Amino acid sequence: MSHPSSLTGVFAQPFAEQVAFFRRKLRRLVPTRRWDDMVREAHDDGFMVAGATEADLLTDLAAAVDKAIAEGRGIEEFRRDFRDVVRRNGWTGWTGEGSVKGEAWRVGVILRTNAYTSYSAGRHAQLLDGDFKYWVYRHGGSREPRLQHLSWNGLALPPDHEFWTTHYPPSDWGCSCYVVGARSDRAVVRLGGDLAKTLPGDWRRRDPKTGAPIGIGKGWDYAPGASVSPLVRAMAGKIGSWDHRVAKAFMDALPADRAEALSQAYRALPSTADDARRYAQQVFAGTAEGAADMRPLPPVRTMGLVPPSQAERIRALTDIDVTGYDFTLDRSGAGHVKGEHGPGNEVNKRQRPVLAEDFARLPAILSSPDRIVPSDRPTDMGETILDYVKSIGGEEWHVLVAVRGTKRRTLVLKTMYIKAGGR
């Protein structure tokens, strides 16, 4: 079990319970004007960003946060997505607007709050499953620690102790404290706990300024995720160990209109277009590692859930139900594009070579093709192939995807070609 000593630590390895908790919140997007329009356990059941009142804006922000959490992305990618969401939605008047410092603060608050609460809520579900004798409070290691939080470092208490109902972290904005489980006294010591440490007699005393116990921020006197832990445990148990499925897990459990909006918002993010472009650049360059500024090439890159409305169209065309499938890009498909339709290989005079940079268009084409038609191209695997066709800048783009069921449940890129001049 890893622990979040920093924001990067939280994102390094997202896990099923964390993703399950956050995606459960996506069923309910709550318009708010102030940060305290939702407090305490209400955050377990809904997603909000203070000042975001329009449905489209909230959906786009939810998709950006979800991607950062579920795919373990960093703050710089989220910052770019945030800026694009603000621009596309014409959002003004938000706290922090107008300065680089203000934007950086707001981006950090949105991401850290959702990252730490989802991490903590996911761990809460795991702790309940762990049959632990003690839960041990650990300070997050902040450079400027809250002295009250630091005083709780190492405190070991039974899981059913009243302390955890109000003091289970995070307990304020930016708090990175966490809890670990111990099955024995020796395990407490090994995990950095101190069995001799006890709570002061006035630990329940409320701060008249916040209404919360001393050391706890206003509205933070609750255990994130505790109100829904049994539901989160049940959801997470359906996908088992971490693999490609977690990138799309639980999305098809959302209402169809919400899944549709979020899947389209996901593909509209700049980071999703960058993912496809970078993937192709690495395949075209013939390396799995890529350049120094690129993350290692995964076997599969998701491009988001197939929208429910598309799933209905595909069922009408092929009699195949692709509900809950996602679009993916793998090395084989990108390699086929390079080998058959890339620079130096495209011999069809009616088609122009496909460049690695062209892959950035994939998410938008898959979201809103002009038409989807079954392809009669033969395949060695006997797969059903769908041709996503879209006219862009006088050219006709064809994106061919293979329907793959069983465990993967995906529409994976088979190949792509571009007819010059739309011929």
C-alpha positions in Angstrom: 0.0 0.0 0.0 1.6 3.3 -1.1 1.1 6.5 0.7 0.8 10.1 -0.4 3.7 12.1 0.9 3.1 14.5 -2.0 0.7 15.3 -4.8 2.9 13.2 -7.1 2.7 10.3 -4.7 -1.1 10.3 -4.9 -1.1 10.2 -8.6 1.8 7.7 -9.0 -0.5 4.6 -9.0 -4.2 5.2 -8.9 -6.1 2.1 -7.6 -9.5 0.6 -8.1 -11.2 1.9 -4.9 -9.9 5.4 -5.6 -11.3 5.5 -9.1 -14.5 3.8 -8.0 -15.1 6.5 -5.3 -14.5 9.4 -7.7 -16.5 8.0 -10.6 -19.4 7.3 -8.3 -19.4 11.1 -7.6 -19.8 11.8 -11.3 -23.4 10.6 -11.2 -24.2 14.0 -9.6 -22.6 17.2 -10.9 -23.6 20.0 -8.5 -23.6 23.6 -9.6 -22.3 25.9 -6.8 -21.3 29.5 -6.3 -19.3 29.1 -3.1 -16.9 26.4 -1.9 -19.1 25.8 1.2 -22.3 25.2 -0.8 -21.4 21.5 -0.2 -19.8 20.3 3.0 -18.8 17.1 4.7 -20.4 13.9 3.5 -22.2 15.6 0.7 -18.9 15.5 -1.2 -19.0 11.7 -1.1 -22.0 11.8 -3.4 -21.4 14.6 -5.8 -18.8 16.6 -7.8 -18.4 20.3 -7.6 -16.0 23.1 -8.4 -16.8 26.3 -6.5 -18.3 28.9 -8.9 -19.0 26.5 -11.7 -22.8 26.6 -12.3 -23.2 25.6 -15.9 -23.7 21.9 -16.8 -21.3 21.9 -19.7 -18.6 23.6 -17.7 -19.0 21.2 -14.8 -18.9 18.2 -17.2 -15.7 19.4 -18.8 -14.1 20.1 -15.4 -15.2 16.7 -14.1 -13.7 14.9 -17.2 -10.4 16.7 -16.7 -10.2 15.9 -13.0 -11.3 12.3 -13.6 -8.6 11.8 -16.2 -5.9 13.2 -13.9 -7.0 10.8 -11.1 -7.9 7.6 -13.0 -4.8 7.8 -15.3 -2.3 9.1 -12.8 -1.6 12.3 -14.6 0.5 15.3 -13.4 -0.5 18.8 -12.6 0.9 20.3 -15.7 -1.3 18.3 -18.0 -4.3 19.2 -15.8 -3.3 22.9 -16.0 -3.5 22.8 -19.8 -6.8 21.0 -19.7 -8.1 23.5 -17.2 -7.1 26.4 -19.3 -8.8 24.9 -22.4 -12.0 24.1 -20.4 -12.1 27.7 -19.2 -11.6 29.1 -22.7 -14.1 26.8 -24.4 -16.8 27.5 -21.8 -16.1 31.2 -21.5 -15.9 30.9 -17.8 -15.1 34.2 -16.1 -15.2 35.5 -12.5 -13.6 32.4 -11.0 -11.4 32.8 -7.9 -7.8 33.1 -9.0 -8.6 34.4 -12.5 -6.4 37.2 -13.9 -2.9 36.2 -12.7 -0.4 33.4 -13.2 -0.2 33.0 -9.4 -3.9 33.0 -9.0 -4.4 30.4 -11.7 -1.7 28.1 -10.3 -3.3 28.3 -6.9 -6.8 27.4 -8.2 -5.5 24.6 -10.4 -3.7 23.2 -7.4 -6.7 23.5 -5.1 -9.0 21.7 -7.5 -6.6 18.9 -8.3 -5.2 18.4 -4.8 -8.6 18.4 -3.1 -10.0 15.8 -5.5 -6.9 13.7 -5.5 -6.4 13.5 -1.8 -10.1 13.0 -0.9 -10.4 10.2 -3.5 -7.2 8.6 -2.4 -8.2 8.8 1.2 -11.7 7.5 0.5 -10.3 4.6 -1.5 -8.0 3.7 1.3 -10.9 3.9 3.8 -12.7 1.2 1.8 -9.5 -0.9 1.8 -9.0 -0.4 5.5 -12.5 -1.6 6.3 -11.6 -4.8 4.4 -8.3 -5.3 6.2 -9.3 -6.7 9.6 -6.9 -4.4 11.3 -6.4 -4.1 15.1 -5.3 -0.4 14.8 -5.5 2.4 12.3 -2.4 4.6 12.5 -2.4 8.3 11.7 0.6 9.5 9.7 1.6 13.0 8.9 2.0 13.8 5.2 5.4 15.4 5.6 4.4 19.0 4.5 7.2 21.5 4.5 5.1 23.8 6.7 3.2 21.3 8.8 0.0 22.1 10.8 1.2 21.6 14.4 -2.0 19.9 15.4 -1.8 17.4 12.6 1.9 16.8 13.4 0.9 16.1 17.0 -1.3 13.2 15.8 1.5 11.6 13.8 1.9 8.0 15.0 -1.4 7.9 16.9 -2.7 4.3 16.9 -6.4 3.8 17.6 -8.9 1.0 17.0 -10.8 1.4 13.7 -14.1 2.0 15.5 -12.7 4.8 17.7 -14.8 8.0 17.6 -11.6 10.0 16.5 -11.8 8.7 13.0 -15.3 10.0 12.4 -14.1 13.6 12.5 -10.3 13.4 12.2 -9.8 10.9 9.4 -7.7 12.8 6.9 -7.5 14.9 4.8 -8.7 17.4 7.5 -8.2 20.7 5.7 -7.3 22.3 2.4 -4.0 20.8 1.2 -3.7 18.3 4.0 -1.8 15.2 2.9 -2.0 13.2 6.1 -3.0 9.6 5.7 -3.9 6.4 7.7 -2.4 2.9 7.6 -3.7 -0.3 9.1 -1.8 -2.5 11.6 -2.8 -6.0 12.7 -0.5 -6.1 15.7 1.4 -4.0 18.2 4.7 -4.8 16.4 3.1 -3.7 13.0 2.2 -0.3 14.6 5.8 0.4 15.4 7.0 -0.9 12.0 4.6 1.5 10.3 5.8 4.5 12.3 3.2 4.4 15.0 3.6 5.1 18.7 1.4 3.0 21.1 2.3 5.2 24.0 0.7 8.3 22.3 -2.7 9.2 23.6 -5.3 11.8 22.8 -5.6 14.8 25.0 -8.8 15.1 27.1 -10.1 18.0 25.1 -9.6 16.6 21.6 -13.3 16.9 20.8 -13.4 20.6 21.6 -14.8 22.7 18.8 -13.2 25.9 17.4 -15.9 28.6 17.6 -14.5 30.1 14.3 -15.0 26.9 12.2 -17.4 24.8 14.2 -15.0 21.9 13.7 -12.7 20.3 16.3 -9.5 22.2 17.0 -7.0 21.5 14.1 -9.7 20.6 11.6 -10.7 23.0 8.8 -14.2 24.3 8.4 -16.4 21.6 6.7 -13.6 19.0 7.0 -14.8 17.3 10.2 -15.8 14.1 8.5 -14.1 11.0 7.1 -14.0 11.3 3.3 -15.6 8.2 1.7 -16.8 6.7 5.0 -20.5 7.2 4.0 -20.1 5.2 0.8 -17.3 2.8 1.6 -19.4 -0.4 1.3 -20.6 0.7 -2.1 -17.0 1.6 -3.2 -15.8 -1.8 -2.1 -18.4 -3.6 -4.1 -17.7 -1.5 -7.2 -14.0 -2.0 -7.0 -14.3 -5.8 -6.5 -15.9 -6.1 -10.0 -12.7 -5.3 -11.9 -10.1 -7.1 -9.8 -6.4 -6.1 -10.2 -5.2 -3.0 -11.8 -5.1 -3.2 -15.6 -6.4 -1.4 -18.7 -10.0 -1.9 -17.5 -9.6 0.7 -14.7 -9.3 3.5 -17.3 -12.9 2.9 -18.3 -14.2 1.1 -15.2 -17.5 2.2 -13.7 -18.2 4.7 -16.5 -20.9 2.5 -18.1 -22.7 2.4 -14.7 -23.5 6.1 -15.1 -26.8 7.3 -16.6 -26.5 7.2 -20.4 -26.7 11.0 -20.8 -23.9 11.5 -18.2 -21.7 8.8 -19.7 -22.2 10.4 -23.1 -21.3 13.9 -22.0 -18.3 12.8 -20.0 -16.9 10.6 -22.8 -17.2 13.4 -25.3 -15.6 15.9 -22.8 -12.7 13.4 -22.2 -11.9 13.4 -25.9 -12.1 17.2 -26.2 -9.3 17.6 -23.6 -5.9 18.8 -25.1 -4.2 16.1 -23.1 -6.2 13.3 -24.9 -5.1 14.6 -28.3 -1.6 14.9 -27.1 -1.7 11.2 -25.9 -2.6 10.0 -29.3 0.0 12.2 -31.0 2.8 11.2 -28.6 1.9 7.5 -28.9 2.2 7.7 -32.7 5.4 9.7 -32.6 7.0 7.0 -30.4 5.8 4.2 -32.7 6.8 6.0 -35.8 10.3 6.6 -34.2 10.5 2.9 -33.6 11.0 3.0 -29.8 8.9 1.9 -26.8 10.6 4.4 -24.5 10.5 7.5 -26.6 12.2 10.8 -26.0 13.3 12.0 -22.6 10.2 14.1 -22.2 7.8 11.3 -23.0 6.5 8.6 -20.6 7.2 5.0 -21.5 4.9 3.7 -24.2 2.0 1.6 -22.8 0.7 -1.4 -24.7 -2.7 0.3 -25.0 -3.8 3.9 -24.8 -7.4 4.6 -24.1 -9.3 7.4 -25.9 -12.4 7.2 -23.8 -15.7 5.5 -23.6 -17.7 4.8 -26.7 -20.7 7.2 -26.3 -24.0 5.4 -25.7 -25.6 7.1 -28.7 -22.8 5.6 -30.9 -23.2 2.2 -29.3 -26.8 2.3 -30.5 -25.8 3.2 -34.0 -23.2 0.4 -34.1 -25.7 -2.1 -32.8 -28.1 -1.1 -35.6 -25.3 -1.5 -38.2 -23.7 -4.7 -36.9 -26.0 -6.3 -34.3 -23.1 -6.0 -31.9 -23.5 -4.4 -28.5 -20.5 -2.2 -27.7 -22.0 -0.6 -24.6 -19.2 0.0 -22.1 -16.5 -0.4 -24.7 -13.8 2.3 -25.1 -11.7 3.5 -28.1 -8.0 2.4 -27.9 -4.8 2.9 -29.7 -2.1 0.2 -29.6 1.3 -0.4 -31.2 -0.1 -2.7 -33.9 -2.6 -0.2 -35.2 -0.2 2.8 -35.1 2.5 0.6 -36.7 0.1 -0.4 -39.5 -0.6 3.3 -40.3 3.1 4.0 -40.4 3.9 1.0 -42.6 1.1 1.3 -45.1 0.0 4.9 -45.0 2.9 6.8 -43.4 5.6 9.0 -45.0 7.5 7.1 -47.7 5.0 4.3 -47.7 1.8 5.9 -49.0 1.8 5.0 -52.7 -1.9 5.7 -53.4 -1.8 9.0 -55.4 -5.3 9.8 -54.1 -4.1 9.7 -50.5 -1.6 11.8 -48.6 0.8 10.3 -46.1 -0.4 10.1 -42.5 2.0 11.9 -40.1 2.4 11.2 -36.4 0.9 14.7 -35.8 -2.3 13.6 -37.5 -3.1 11.3 -34.7 -4.0 14.3 -32.6 -7.2 14.4 -34.6 -8.2 10.9 -33.6 -10.2 11.8 -30.5 -12.3 14.4 -32.3 -13.0 12.1 -35.2 -14.1 9.3 -33.0 -16.3 11.7 -31.0 -18.1 13.2 -34.0 -17.7 11.3 -37.3 -19.7 12.4 -40.3 -20.7 8.8 -40.7 -19.9 5.3 -39.4 -20.0 2.5 -42.0 -19.0 -1.2 -41.8 -15.8 -1.9 -43.7 -15.5 -4.8 -46.1 -11.7 -4.9 -45.6 -10.7 -8.5 -44.8 -8.8 -9.2 -41.6 -6.8 -12.2 -40.5 -8.7 -12.3 -37.2 -12.2 -12.2 -38.7 -13.0 -9.0 -36.8 -15.8 -6.6 -37.5 -14.3 -3.4 -38.8 -16.0 0.0 -38.6 -14.9 3.0 -40.7 -15.2 6.4 -39.0 -15.3 9.0 -41.8 -14.9 12.7 -41.4 -14.2 15.6 -43.7 -11.5 18.0 -42.4 -10.1 20.9 -44.4 -11.0 19.5 -47.7 -9.7 16.0 -46.9 -11.6 12.9 -46.1 -10.2 11.0 -43.1 -10.9 7.3 -42.6 -10.3 5.8 -39.2 -10.9 2.1 -39.1 -11.4 0.4 -35.8 -11.8 -3.3 -35.0 -14.4 -4.5 -32.6 -12.8 -6.7 -29.9 -15.0 -8.2 -27.2 -14.2 -10.8 -24.5 -12.1 -9.2 -21.7 -10.8 -6.2 -23.6 -14.2 -4.8 -24.8 -12.7 -2.1 -27.1 -12.8 -0.5 -30.5 -9.1 -0.5 -31.3 -7.5 1.4 -34.2 -6.8 -0.9 -37.1 -5.5 1.7 -39.6 -6.1 5.2 -40.8 -5.7 6.9 -44.2 -6.5 10.3 -45.6 -7.9 11.0 -49.0 -6.4 14.2 -50.4 -9.0 16.8 -51.6 -11.8 14.6 -50.2 -11.8 12.3 -53.2 
